[in-house]
Structures are given as structure tokens and as C-alpha cells.
Amino acid sequence: MLGPMDEFPVHQLPQPIAWPGSSDRNFYDRSYFNAHDRTGNVFLITGIGYYPNLGVKDAFVLVRRGDEQTAVHLSDAIDSDRLNQHVLSYRVEVTDPLHSLRIVLDETEGIAADLTWHGLFDVVQEQRHVLRAGNRVTLDAQRFAQLGSWSGTLAIDGTDVAVDPDVWIGSRDRSWGIRPIGESEPAGRPADPPFEGMWWLYVPMAFDDFSIVLIIQEEPSGFRSLNDCTRIWKDGRVEQLGWPRVRIHYTSGTRIPTGASIDATAGDGTPVHFAVESKLPVPIHVGGGYGGDSDWIHGVWRGERFTERLTYDMTDPAIVGRAGFGVIDHVGRAVCTEGERAPVEGWGLFEHGALGRHDPSGFTDWLTVAD
């Protein structure tokens, strides 16, 4: 199965690029993007994924405005042309690798977009992320992230939203490797010990002179299986900010956060404090296809040329109850205070999920909520 990329010296194995190095059904190659205008009135999240061992490629667009969250899903059979990323009317054009790209959604189910991304800072390569369940690898992924600005137009049911690069900002990431995708696999022997949950925090934020990419995963006991906090300066310097201490502020009676307090340490030992607040929450497991989504799962074969639109009332008690038990992406605003310097403001993504037991948070099981 040769394709255009096989003309280039990019091979890592003695086989066509279209054939993954791993035969694991869960091999994936995906991009994620978000965009907002710093008001908390609108949040766009979108992505495209290739699942070669399942024969599927798909894309999604998720938009929240006020109390309404709208999802458009597109899925089709995979092909060998990875230089032209597209699923039906959705495409990603890489105009300057690691710096700029364009996302286009021709009108589909009442939604259309033509958005150009410009990286404000260099990309950061995150730590390789590996998890096991017993002897089996359940996650083995590499990712890079970047903060940037957006320009263009977003159209929703005939209403155009101008995307001004002076105010529209966001983060993106590219990841590939192995993670659970597609239809559920046969259960086999029950996990021993059983899976009791995970605690996740991901905070890419852009400030005037620097950006940060913070990523933390903790086991139910609070043990960190992943800890990475990187600062990227405008001049290209890259600095690690140590082992951040985090306190999440939850809405009483839920696991939905309103913000977080993050204390990190600069390379010279100076304390760096980030006060993060949520301006608009988007549960990405409500139409976005991420963990526990009952409506859309990445990599599932839906048949050829599949599209659909789903609209959610975010005040519906059923949706409210569902929203708190998954990962939520928030329009994030942060104030950074470093030593004696004047505080500086940043914007980006505040992503958090507390699933199941987490001893440091006082969550003793899957149903415990904040006081």
C-alpha cells in the first residue's frame, strides 16, 4: 500500500509508511486543536485522527456557545495519502511545518470553518507517555504541543463569527502511538489490581513573553506517572519548572473545576505561581469522542462517508450529571506571579479530569464529589 510519502526519505521501518510499525489495533495518529476569543462566550475544539489498523479516519468539530454545545462528526475509510489530511469536507493543510497550518470545514450539517493557525512559540516535545495494565501496554504515545493564534471565519447556522488573530488564541497538539480507540475489545481476565481511576491535568498557556505546557497524571494514591512543566520563551529558550504543586478548586457537589492554584519553580529557584480560572467548560466526552463518550468514539467504523450533527443543552440535568465524570476542557485564563515581578496575564487551555478514586482530592470512589 504505497502512498505519496513513500517518495520521501522518512521511513523508519522496511515497509510502506501506511503500515504502522506496531500491529496493535489501537495504533493511532491524531491532531487536536482549540480556539477561543478570551471572552468565555465561545470555545471551538476540533481534531482529525488516522487509525490504520482499524481502516478508519475521522474528524470532529465541537463548539460551545452559552448553554449549547454542538458536535459535527465525520468518518470514512482510510487511504494511503497522508500528505493530504482530510475526512470528507474536513481538511488540514500544513503550510509551514511546526509553525502554521490551515483547517477547513466546508459547510457540513450547518457548520463551516476556514481557520489559519500561527504558532506564537516553538513547539515543545512532551515526555513519552507509557501506561500498562498488568503486562499489557495500554498507552504508549509521543506528543508535541504549541501555543498560537487563529484567524479566519467560523460559520454556525448561517451566522459568521470573525476570528481575529489579535484576540483568538489556543493550543494544539500532535500525538501518535497506542491508546484505546475504536470498538471495545473482549474483556479477557479482569485487571489485577482493578482500575480505580486517574487524575489528569493539562495546562498549555500563552503569555506575552513565554508560554507554558504543564502535563500531570496521577494514580489513585497520588503517585505521579507523568510530570512535565516546560516554559518556552519567545527567544527559543526552554526551561523546566520543576515539580508543580497543584490545588484544584471544584464546584461544591461536583467534580467540575472552577480553577486551580499551581506552584512551580523557575530554574534559578524563584517561586512561580499560576492562578488559573475557568471561563467556559467544554466536556470533551460529550460529543468530542474522548473517554466515556456515549455518542462518539474515535476510530469506530461508521460506514463510508458518514456525517452527523449532535446538539446538547448543557443545562439538561442528564448532561450536567454526565459532564462531571470525564475530562473537561476550559477556556483558561491565568495570572502568573514570579518572585518580585509584576503579575502577567495568560490565556489558553485548562484541561482537567478526576476519574474514580484520588486520595489527595478526597475522592474515595467513582461517585465521591467535592464538599
C-alpha atoms as one frame of an Amber mdcrd trajectory, in Angstrom:
protein
   0.000   0.000   0.000   2.312   2.718  -1.256   1.423   6.404  -0.989   2.914
   9.827  -1.737   5.008   9.882   1.449   6.961   6.853   0.268   8.688   9.191
  -2.216  10.406  10.931   0.716  13.266   9.695   2.968  11.108   9.464   6.107
  10.864   5.691   6.579  11.585   4.158   9.973  10.912   0.529   9.024  11.446
  -1.610   5.894   7.802  -1.257   4.835   5.475   1.402   3.369   4.664   4.434
   5.534   0.975   3.430   5.504   1.825   0.327   7.566   2.399   1.167  11.249
   5.426  -0.274  12.973   3.070  -1.810  15.528   0.288  -4.251  14.674  -1.619
  -3.207  17.818  -5.202  -2.423  16.791  -5.013   0.703  18.967  -2.285   2.417
  16.948  -3.364   5.999  16.197  -2.053   9.257  14.697  -4.061  12.347  15.641
  -4.159  16.145  15.830  -6.121  18.245  18.351  -6.789  21.998  18.211  -8.706
  24.526  20.291  -9.576  28.186  19.757 -11.287  30.939  21.744 -11.564  34.727
  21.846 -10.698  35.251  25.546 -14.300  36.151  26.468 -15.655  32.804  27.610
 -18.500  33.194  25.106 -17.290  30.646  22.562 -14.929  27.681  22.538 -14.040
  25.632  19.455 -12.345  22.237  19.753 -11.532  20.123  16.707  -9.357  17.254
  15.602  -8.539  14.657  12.970  -7.330  11.097  13.504  -5.981   8.198  11.476
  -6.368   4.615  12.759  -4.575   2.480  10.165  -5.012  -0.913  11.831  -8.771
  -0.287  12.044  -9.021   1.078   8.498 -10.696   4.267   9.727 -10.060   8.004
   9.691 -12.330  10.559  11.348 -12.661  14.186  12.380 -14.817  16.216  14.729
 -15.749  19.828  15.414 -17.103  20.750  18.840 -18.404  24.265  19.553 -19.809
  25.602  22.785 -21.676  28.916  22.865 -23.565  29.792  26.024 -25.627  26.810
  27.131 -25.436  24.985  23.793 -22.735  22.530  22.738 -22.740  21.361  19.113
 -20.760  18.487  17.619 -20.181  17.610  13.974 -18.682  14.173  13.278 -17.145
  12.911  10.029 -15.784   9.431   9.333 -14.627   7.455   6.323 -12.378   4.631
   5.154  -8.672   5.357   5.454  -6.477   5.861   2.387  -2.740   5.889   1.704
  -2.357   9.655   1.142  -1.149  11.039   4.481   0.247  14.218   2.866  -3.301
  15.481   2.334  -5.076  15.111   5.656  -8.801  15.071   5.075 -12.034  13.388
   6.038 -14.781  14.228   3.556 -15.336  18.012   3.809 -12.762  18.483   6.598
  -9.079  19.009   5.858  -5.850  20.156   7.497  -3.265  21.894   5.308   0.257
  22.143   6.755   1.573  25.365   5.201   4.779  25.700   7.254   5.562  22.620
   9.371   5.718  23.328  13.127   4.730  26.963  12.508   1.484  27.413  10.578
  -1.417  25.439   9.148  -4.965  25.829   7.914  -8.135  23.971   8.897 -11.097
  23.973   6.534 -14.552  22.517   7.064 -16.781  23.050   4.051 -20.369  23.530
   5.187 -21.461  20.329   6.894 -24.648  19.992   8.924 -24.842  23.805   9.188
 -21.249  24.304  10.398 -18.320  25.647   8.349 -14.840  26.945   9.159 -11.771
  28.364   7.465  -9.124  28.928  10.133  -5.404  29.617   9.925  -3.052  28.803
  12.793   0.156  30.684  13.516   2.475  29.409  16.234   3.399  32.133  18.724
   6.115  29.994  20.313   8.177  26.985  19.296   6.637  23.551  19.688   7.561
  21.595  22.797   8.154  17.844  22.703   6.441  16.342  25.712   7.708  13.337
  27.618   6.817   9.969  26.132   3.754   8.688  27.974   3.578   4.969  28.819
   0.954   3.138  30.888   0.394  -0.574  31.493  -2.470  -2.713  32.743  -0.709
  -5.740  34.125   1.755  -6.791  31.431  -0.055  -5.107  28.576   0.799  -1.658
  27.268  -2.415   0.388  27.172  -0.803   3.724  26.323   2.492   4.422  24.572
   2.359   7.836  22.967   4.555  10.695  21.845   3.165  14.213  21.619   4.214
  17.758  20.843   2.296  20.883  21.799   2.248  24.536  20.784   0.521  27.818
  21.661  -0.644  30.064  18.845  -3.183  32.471  17.366  -6.064  31.946  14.932
  -7.508  33.947  12.039 -10.360  33.337   9.621 -14.081  32.630   9.875 -16.349
  30.247  11.750 -19.928  29.899  10.480 -22.709  28.397  12.594 -26.163  28.027
  11.054 -25.607  30.984   8.731 -24.054  33.275  11.338 -20.438  34.202  10.652
 -18.023  34.622  13.541 -14.923  36.649  12.640 -11.760  35.092  14.054  -9.360
  37.949  14.792  -5.743  36.868  15.424  -5.268  39.748  17.875  -7.650  38.066
  20.310  -8.241  34.483  19.165  -5.768  32.144  20.805  -5.414  28.463  21.549
  -3.248  25.392  21.777  -2.700  22.377  19.593  -1.059  19.007  19.934   0.003
  16.153  17.683   0.195  12.700  19.158   0.765   9.212  17.858   1.316   5.751
  19.241  -1.006   3.385  21.105  -4.076   4.279  23.140  -7.572   2.762  23.475
  -9.610   3.545  20.343 -12.469   2.089  18.353 -14.859  -0.582  19.473 -14.406
  -2.192  22.887 -12.165  -5.240  22.935 -13.126  -8.544  24.625 -12.587  -8.158
  28.339 -10.408 -11.202  28.985  -9.172 -11.726  32.529 -10.228  -8.923  34.911
  -7.454  -6.439  35.676  -5.488  -7.266  38.811  -5.329  -4.882  40.567  -8.532
  -3.359  39.144  -8.501   0.067  37.519  -9.595   2.571  40.166  -9.290   5.795
  38.219  -6.900   8.528  37.113  -6.284  12.226  37.808  -5.251  14.373  34.846
  -4.167  17.997  34.412  -3.065  19.647  31.158  -2.421  23.407  31.032  -0.902
  24.952  27.892  -0.999  28.768  28.321   0.386  31.709  26.345   1.686  34.879
  27.996   3.281  37.850  26.243   6.896  36.712  26.634   6.555  32.974  27.211
   4.241  30.006  27.085   3.956  27.028  29.421   2.925  23.438  28.815   2.092
  21.594  32.024   1.020  17.957  31.960   0.468  15.780  35.041  -1.127  12.374
  35.547  -1.557  10.794  38.954  -2.618   7.362  40.117  -5.397   6.999  42.747
  -2.778   7.176  45.512  -1.445  10.469  44.158   1.711   8.895  42.689   2.678
  10.773  39.531   3.139   8.616  36.465   3.727  11.746  34.363   5.126  15.122
  35.399   6.268  17.746  32.898   6.137  21.523  33.194   8.001  23.382  30.467
   8.338  27.102  29.787   9.092  28.222  26.223  10.429  31.772  25.818   9.986
  33.977  22.749  13.732  33.808  22.074  13.603  29.992  21.929  14.915  29.199
  25.419  13.318  26.191  27.062  13.106  25.937  30.853  11.765  23.246  33.159
   9.643  24.460  36.072  10.232  21.544  38.388   7.618  19.540  40.259   4.485
  21.718  40.465   2.187  21.524  43.446  -1.462  21.774  42.442  -4.751  22.519
  44.150  -7.912  22.224  42.065 -10.917  24.345  43.027 -14.100  22.322  42.491
 -17.716  23.438  42.415 -19.328  22.044  45.571 -21.230  18.827  44.971 -19.429
  18.105  41.688 -16.064  17.311  40.151 -16.294  20.289  37.815 -13.433  22.716
  38.484 -13.665  26.487  38.575  -9.884  26.897  38.548  -6.589  25.827  40.046
  -3.623  27.099  42.038  -0.280  25.882  40.667   3.062  26.488  42.386   6.154
  25.783  40.309   9.837  26.730  40.486  11.988  28.567  37.942  15.440  27.297
  37.040  17.086  29.757  39.444  14.840  28.649  42.321  12.382  31.547  42.133
   8.794  30.554  43.025   6.377  30.762  40.083   2.664  30.819  40.916  -0.164
  30.373  38.412  -3.709  31.263  39.425  -5.899  29.611  36.777  -9.617  30.170
  36.262 -12.211  28.579  34.001 -14.095  30.971  31.737 -16.120  28.301  29.889
 -16.143  24.488  30.346 -16.459  22.030  27.438 -16.765  18.367  28.460 -14.903
  16.612  25.646 -16.672  13.339  26.467 -19.964  14.973  25.417 -19.753  14.784
  21.633 -15.952  15.102  21.439 -15.203  11.381  21.391 -12.924  11.243  24.418
 -13.084   8.814  27.359 -16.585   7.676  28.225 -18.403   9.482  25.394 -21.608
   7.546  24.736 -22.254   9.262  21.386 -18.928   9.328  19.515 -15.757   7.269
  19.935 -12.649   7.875  17.845 -11.795   5.112  15.407 -15.172   3.352  15.295
 -16.210   2.243  11.801 -19.426   4.092  10.931 -19.520   3.148   7.269 -18.303
   5.126   4.299 -18.865   8.899   4.086 -20.512   9.224   7.496 -21.520  12.626
   8.907 -23.816  13.664  11.732 -24.580  16.638  13.949 -25.494  16.453  17.628
 -26.601  19.378  19.784 -26.593  19.336  23.576 -28.414  21.521  26.087 -25.758
  21.998  28.747 -28.417  22.833  31.358 -30.142  19.453  30.866 -29.754  17.554
  34.182 -28.753  14.404  32.301 -25.927  16.253  30.545 -24.898  18.085  33.732
 -24.660  14.760  35.556 -22.631  13.264  32.734 -20.283  16.248  32.359 -18.578
  15.968  35.734 -17.296  12.431  35.250 -14.835  12.888  32.422 -12.176  15.246
  31.161 -13.303  18.869  30.722 -11.549  21.432  28.532 -11.947  25.008  29.735
 -11.273  28.385  28.215  -8.480  29.186  30.640  -7.211  32.493  31.992  -4.123
  32.554  34.206  -2.249  35.133  36.226   1.437  34.324  36.723   3.319  35.782
  39.685   7.058  35.155  39.692   9.156  36.366  42.600   9.017  40.170  42.906
   7.976  40.728  39.280   4.633  42.269  38.368   1.894  39.697  37.661   1.290
  38.849  33.986  -1.860  37.520  32.308  -2.081  34.493  30.042  -4.737  32.623
  28.085  -5.055  29.083  26.786  -6.390  25.698  27.812  -7.210  24.441  31.301
  -7.962  20.720  30.956  -8.756  18.557  33.953 -10.360  15.267  34.819 -10.616
  13.449  38.167 -11.948   9.989  37.414 -12.556   7.472  40.165 -10.528   7.400
  43.362  -7.976  10.118  44.084  -6.737  10.204  47.653  -5.174  13.719  47.619
  -8.511  15.168  46.465 -10.561  13.207  48.977 -12.379  11.233  46.260 -12.725
   7.745  47.709 -14.546   6.120  44.772 -16.123   6.859  41.385 -19.087   8.772
  42.825 -17.482  10.953  45.514 -17.831  14.685  44.842 -16.308  17.817  46.315
 -17.696  19.243  49.560
